[in-house]
């Protein structure tokens, strides 16, 4: 049988979990609402919305020549490592 102290600890853990879950839900709801902050802070968001610009991370990951770019990066790293660079 659990002691009263263990029950309080377990209850506190569950309470913190649900508070954190509620905060995550509120943050998600806020950002998905389409609200943009006033002034300079929301200028980029408003500009992108007005001009129908999709600035999501998925948009930037859709690079058509990604295989060529990755090969170039691999070659640069090999060249750098062959020269004995520490960085």
C-alpha positions in Angstrom: 0.0 0.0 0.0 1.3 3.5 -0.9 1.9 6.0 1.7 0.2 9.4 1.8 3.5 11.0 0.8 3.8 8.8 -2.3 0.2 9.6 -3.3 0.9 13.3 -3.1 4.1 12.9 -5.2 2.2 10.9 -7.8 -0.6 13.5 -7.9 1.9 16.3 -8.2 3.6 14.6 -11.2 0.2 14.1 -13.0 -0.8 17.7 -12.2 2.5 19.0 -13.7 2.0 16.8 -16.8 -1.5 18.1 -17.4 -0.5 21.7 -16.9 2.4 21.2 -19.4 0.0 19.6 -21.8 -2.5 22.4 -21.5 0.3 25.0 -22.1 1.4 23.1 -25.2 -2.2 23.0 -26.4 -2.6 26.8 -25.9 0.7 27.5 -27.7 -0.4 25.3 -30.6 -3.9 27.0 -30.7 -2.3 30.5 -30.6 0.1 29.8 -33.5 -2.5 28.0 -35.6 -5.0 30.8 -35.2 -3.4 33.0 -37.8 -2.9 35.9 -35.4 0.1 38.1 -36.1 1.7 40.3 -33.5 1.2 44.1 -34.0 3.9 46.4 -35.2 7.3 45.3 -36.4 7.1 41.8 -34.7 4.3 40.7 -37.1 5.5 42.5 -40.2 7.1 39.4 -41.8 4.0 37.3 -41.0 1.6 39.8 -42.5 3.8 40.2 -45.6 3.9 36.5 -46.2 0.1 36.1 -45.7 -0.7 39.1 -48.0 1.5 37.7 -50.7 0.6 34.1 -50.3 4.1 33.1 -49.4 4.5 29.6 -47.8 7.4 30.0 -45.5 7.0 26.7 -43.7 10.1 24.5 -43.0 8.7 21.9 -45.5 8.8 24.6 -48.2 12.5 25.1 -47.7 13.2 21.4 -47.6 11.9 20.8 -51.1 15.1 21.6 -53.0 15.1 20.2 -56.4 18.8 19.5 -56.7 19.4 18.3 -53.1 21.4 15.2 -54.2 23.9 17.4 -56.0 24.2 19.8 -53.1 24.7 17.0 -50.6 27.4 15.5 -52.8 29.1 18.9 -52.9 29.0 19.2 -49.1 30.4 15.6 -48.8 33.3 16.6 -51.1 34.0 19.7 -49.1 34.1 17.8 -45.9 36.4 15.2 -47.3 38.7 17.9 -48.7 38.7 19.7 -45.3 39.4 16.4 -43.4 42.2 15.5 -45.8 44.0 18.8 -45.0 43.9 18.0 -41.3 41.6 20.8 -40.3 40.4 20.7 -36.7 37.1 22.5 -37.4 
